[in-house]
Amino acid sequence: MGKVKITQDHDACIGCGACAAICPDNWEMKDDGKAHPKQTELDDVGCNQQAADSCPVNCIHVEKEE
Ligand code: SF4
């Protein structure tokens, strides 16, 4: 089974909180007012695709490594 790699263009994050609301399993808001992924290498995409799709500035990227 392939791994899933999560990347975020942290500078582009506007801190809207959508990803943390939709995918609290892997996204949390921190003191800098921006979202941070809890893990960036996962066995399963889980809710991260929804988080990426919900991001208004498209700064979350989900890559599947075969
Ligand atoms: S949805 Fe995008 S812009 Fe909003 S907090 Fe998450 S990473 Fe930042």
Backbone and ligand atoms as CSV (ligand in chain L), in Angstrom:
chain,resi,resn,atom,element,x,y,z
A,1,MET,N,N,0.843,-1.191,0.000
A,1,MET,CA,C,0.000,0.000,0.000
A,1,MET,C,C,0.883,1.248,0.000
A,2,GLY,N,N,0.526,2.199,-0.811
A,2,GLY,CA,C,1.295,3.434,-0.892
A,2,GLY,C,C,1.127,4.307,0.333
A,3,LYS,N,N,2.074,5.161,0.500
A,3,LYS,CA,C,2.004,6.124,1.599
A,3,LYS,C,C,1.419,7.427,1.075
A,4,VAL,N,N,0.935,8.199,2.008
A,4,VAL,CA,C,0.374,9.508,1.668
A,4,VAL,C,C,1.254,10.568,2.301
A,5,LYS,N,N,1.613,11.548,1.491
A,5,LYS,CA,C,2.446,12.635,1.987
A,5,LYS,C,C,1.630,13.926,1.956
A,6,ILE,N,N,1.647,14.611,3.078
A,6,ILE,CA,C,0.890,15.854,3.205
A,6,ILE,C,C,1.875,17.018,3.231
A,7,THR,N,N,1.667,17.981,2.370
A,7,THR,CA,C,2.486,19.187,2.430
A,7,THR,C,C,1.570,20.406,2.509
A,8,GLN,N,N,2.114,21.449,3.075
A,8,GLN,CA,C,1.349,22.684,3.219
A,8,GLN,C,C,2.278,23.851,2.900
A,9,ASP,N,N,1.764,24.760,2.098
A,9,ASP,CA,C,2.503,26.007,1.884
A,9,ASP,C,C,2.146,26.918,3.059
A,10,HIS,N,N,2.982,26.809,4.087
A,10,HIS,CA,C,2.623,27.437,5.362
A,10,HIS,C,C,2.490,28.954,5.243
A,11,ASP,N,N,3.340,29.561,4.404
A,11,ASP,CA,C,3.278,31.014,4.246
A,11,ASP,C,C,1.942,31.458,3.650
A,12,ALA,N,N,1.352,30.582,2.835
A,12,ALA,CA,C,0.108,30.957,2.161
A,12,ALA,C,C,-1.118,30.803,3.059
A,13,CYS,N,N,-0.986,30.055,4.134
A,13,CYS,CA,C,-2.131,29.805,5.029
A,13,CYS,C,C,-2.638,31.121,5.602
A,14,ILE,N,N,-3.961,31.340,5.486
A,14,ILE,CA,C,-4.561,32.562,6.017
A,14,ILE,C,C,-5.228,32.328,7.369
A,15,GLY,N,N,-5.073,31.107,7.891
A,15,GLY,CA,C,-5.577,30.821,9.233
A,15,GLY,C,C,-7.087,30.797,9.349
A,16,CYS,N,N,-7.761,30.371,8.287
A,16,CYS,CA,C,-9.232,30.388,8.300
A,16,CYS,C,C,-9.812,29.317,9.208
A,17,GLY,N,N,-9.063,28.263,9.465
A,17,GLY,CA,C,-9.520,27.203,10.362
A,17,GLY,C,C,-10.336,26.109,9.704
A,18,ALA,N,N,-10.558,26.200,8.407
A,18,ALA,CA,C,-11.397,25.204,7.731
A,18,ALA,C,C,-10.820,23.800,7.848
A,19,CYS,N,N,-9.520,23.674,7.629
A,19,CYS,CA,C,-8.923,22.333,7.660
A,19,CYS,C,C,-9.040,21.718,9.054
A,20,ALA,N,N,-8.802,22.519,10.084
A,20,ALA,CA,C,-8.877,21.994,11.449
A,20,ALA,C,C,-10.318,21.639,11.828
A,21,ALA,N,N,-11.280,22.354,11.255
A,21,ALA,CA,C,-12.690,22.053,11.525
A,21,ALA,C,C,-13.109,20.761,10.829
A,22,ILE,N,N,-12.628,20.568,9.607
A,22,ILE,CA,C,-13.043,19.417,8.797
A,22,ILE,C,C,-12.218,18.185,9.128
A,23,CYS,N,N,-10.959,18.389,9.472
A,23,CYS,CA,C,-10.044,17.261,9.672
A,23,CYS,C,C,-9.227,17.443,10.951
A,24,PRO,N,N,-9.895,17.481,12.104
A,24,PRO,CA,C,-9.151,17.680,13.358
A,24,PRO,C,C,-8.204,16.525,13.672
A,25,ASP,N,N,-8.406,15.384,13.016
A,25,ASP,CA,C,-7.481,14.259,13.212
A,25,ASP,C,C,-6.053,14.658,12.868
A,26,ASN,N,N,-5.915,15.500,11.871
A,26,ASN,CA,C,-4.550,15.789,11.420
A,26,ASN,C,C,-4.214,17.272,11.316
A,27,TRP,N,N,-5.172,18.163,11.614
A,27,TRP,CA,C,-4.882,19.599,11.476
A,27,TRP,C,C,-5.264,20.316,12.746
A,28,GLU,N,N,-4.347,21.167,13.192
A,28,GLU,CA,C,-4.642,21.962,14.384
A,28,GLU,C,C,-4.155,23.388,14.185
A,29,MET,N,N,-4.865,24.306,14.832
A,29,MET,CA,C,-4.474,25.710,14.782
A,29,MET,C,C,-3.480,25.957,15.909
A,30,LYS,N,N,-2.439,26.704,15.604
A,30,LYS,CA,C,-1.434,26.984,16.633
A,30,LYS,C,C,-1.361,28.483,16.931
A,31,ASP,N,N,-0.475,28.804,17.865
A,31,ASP,CA,C,-0.398,30.178,18.364
A,31,ASP,C,C,-0.043,31.201,17.292
A,32,ASP,N,N,0.571,30.747,16.212
A,32,ASP,CA,C,0.891,31.688,15.139
A,32,ASP,C,C,-0.330,32.013,14.282
A,33,GLY,N,N,-1.495,31.441,14.642
A,33,GLY,CA,C,-2.722,31.737,13.919
A,33,GLY,C,C,-2.882,30.949,12.638
A,34,LYS,N,N,-1.984,30.002,12.438
A,34,LYS,CA,C,-2.041,29.196,11.223
A,34,LYS,C,C,-2.247,27.732,11.559
A,35,ALA,N,N,-2.650,26.997,10.539
A,35,ALA,CA,C,-2.863,25.564,10.722
A,35,ALA,C,C,-1.550,24.810,10.557
A,36,HIS,N,N,-1.421,23.732,11.317
A,36,HIS,CA,C,-0.250,22.867,11.226
A,36,HIS,C,C,-0.724,21.429,11.112
A,37,PRO,N,N,-0.097,20.661,10.218
A,37,PRO,CA,C,-0.429,19.242,10.162
A,37,PRO,C,C,0.221,18.518,11.339
A,38,LYS,N,N,-0.510,17.597,11.928
A,38,LYS,CA,C,0.069,16.811,13.025
A,38,LYS,C,C,1.054,15.792,12.472
A,39,GLN,N,N,0.702,15.200,11.351
A,39,GLN,CA,C,1.591,14.233,10.698
A,39,GLN,C,C,1.642,14.544,9.214
A,40,THR,N,N,2.805,14.316,8.606
A,40,THR,CA,C,2.933,14.578,7.174
A,40,THR,C,C,3.151,13.300,6.366
A,41,GLU,N,N,3.328,12.175,7.048
A,41,GLU,CA,C,3.451,10.891,6.340
A,41,GLU,C,C,2.421,9.965,6.943
A,42,LEU,N,N,1.493,9.536,6.138
A,42,LEU,CA,C,0.388,8.727,6.638
A,42,LEU,C,C,0.214,7.483,5.769
A,43,ASP,N,N,-0.346,6.453,6.366
A,43,ASP,CA,C,-0.675,5.260,5.576
A,43,ASP,C,C,-1.970,5.445,4.805
A,44,ASP,N,N,-2.821,6.297,5.327
A,44,ASP,CA,C,-4.146,6.466,4.742
A,44,ASP,C,C,-4.473,7.953,4.659
A,45,VAL,N,N,-5.083,8.340,3.568
A,45,VAL,CA,C,-5.348,9.776,3.367
A,45,VAL,C,C,-6.339,10.329,4.396
A,46,GLY,N,N,-7.226,9.461,4.879
A,46,GLY,CA,C,-8.193,9.908,5.890
A,46,GLY,C,C,-8.965,11.133,5.425
A,47,CYS,N,N,-9.073,12.112,6.301
A,47,CYS,CA,C,-9.849,13.316,5.976
A,47,CYS,C,C,-8.985,14.410,5.351
A,48,ASN,N,N,-7.722,14.103,5.068
A,48,ASN,CA,C,-6.841,15.153,4.561
A,48,ASN,C,C,-7.240,15.667,3.182
A,49,GLN,N,N,-7.843,14.790,2.366
A,49,GLN,CA,C,-8.276,15.268,1.051
A,49,GLN,C,C,-9.390,16.301,1.199
A,50,GLN,N,N,-10.309,16.054,2.129
A,50,GLN,CA,C,-11.377,17.029,2.370
A,50,GLN,C,C,-10.800,18.334,2.893
A,51,ALA,N,N,-9.786,18.223,3.756
A,51,ALA,CA,C,-9.130,19.430,4.275
A,51,ALA,C,C,-8.512,20.211,3.127
A,52,ALA,N,N,-7.816,19.504,2.234
A,52,ALA,CA,C,-7.190,20.168,1.093
A,52,ALA,C,C,-8.249,20.826,0.207
A,53,ASP,N,N,-9.347,20.095,-0.015
A,53,ASP,CA,C,-10.401,20.625,-0.878
A,53,ASP,C,C,-11.077,21.839,-0.256
A,54,SER,N,N,-11.074,21.916,1.057
A,54,SER,CA,C,-11.777,23.012,1.737
A,54,SER,C,C,-10.908,24.252,1.889
A,55,CYS,N,N,-9.627,24.112,1.644
A,55,CYS,CA,C,-8.714,25.242,1.879
A,55,CYS,C,C,-8.948,26.331,0.825
A,56,PRO,N,N,-9.295,27.538,1.248
A,56,PRO,CA,C,-9.629,28.594,0.283
A,56,PRO,C,C,-8.434,29.095,-0.517
A,57,VAL,N,N,-7.228,28.844,-0.014
A,57,VAL,CA,C,-6.044,29.291,-0.766
A,57,VAL,C,C,-5.256,28.110,-1.350
A,58,ASN,N,N,-5.874,26.908,-1.274
A,58,ASN,CA,C,-5.255,25.706,-1.864
A,58,ASN,C,C,-3.808,25.506,-1.438
A,59,CYS,N,N,-3.558,25.663,-0.158
A,59,CYS,CA,C,-2.157,25.525,0.275
A,59,CYS,C,C,-1.871,24.155,0.884
A,60,ILE,N,N,-2.877,23.267,0.915
A,60,ILE,CA,C,-2.660,21.898,1.390
A,60,ILE,C,C,-2.576,20.981,0.178
A,61,HIS,N,N,-1.542,20.159,0.161
A,61,HIS,CA,C,-1.353,19.251,-0.968
A,61,HIS,C,C,-1.229,17.819,-0.456
A,62,VAL,N,N,-1.933,16.934,-1.108
A,62,VAL,CA,C,-1.930,15.519,-0.754
A,62,VAL,C,C,-1.300,14.752,-1.905
A,63,GLU,N,N,-0.197,14.066,-1.619
A,63,GLU,CA,C,0.477,13.272,-2.636
A,63,GLU,C,C,0.417,11.824,-2.242
A,64,LYS,N,N,0.064,10.976,-3.178
A,64,LYS,CA,C,0.063,9.547,-2.914
A,64,LYS,C,C,1.305,8.936,-3.540
A,65,GLU,N,N,2.081,8.275,-2.709
A,65,GLU,CA,C,3.295,7.606,-3.199
A,65,GLU,C,C,2.978,6.136,-3.364
A,66,GLU,N,N,3.159,5.628,-4.569
A,66,GLU,CA,C,2.847,4.212,-4.811
A,66,GLU,C,C,3.998,3.335,-4.373
L,1,SF4,S1,S,-7.873,25.647,5.336
L,1,SF4,FE1,FE,-5.953,26.411,4.397
L,1,SF4,S2,S,-5.899,28.610,4.832
L,1,SF4,FE2,FE,-7.439,27.694,6.202
L,1,SF4,S3,S,-6.296,27.270,8.109
L,1,SF4,FE3,FE,-6.235,25.399,6.865
L,1,SF4,S4,S,-4.303,25.519,5.682
L,1,SF4,FE4,FE,-4.780,27.586,6.472
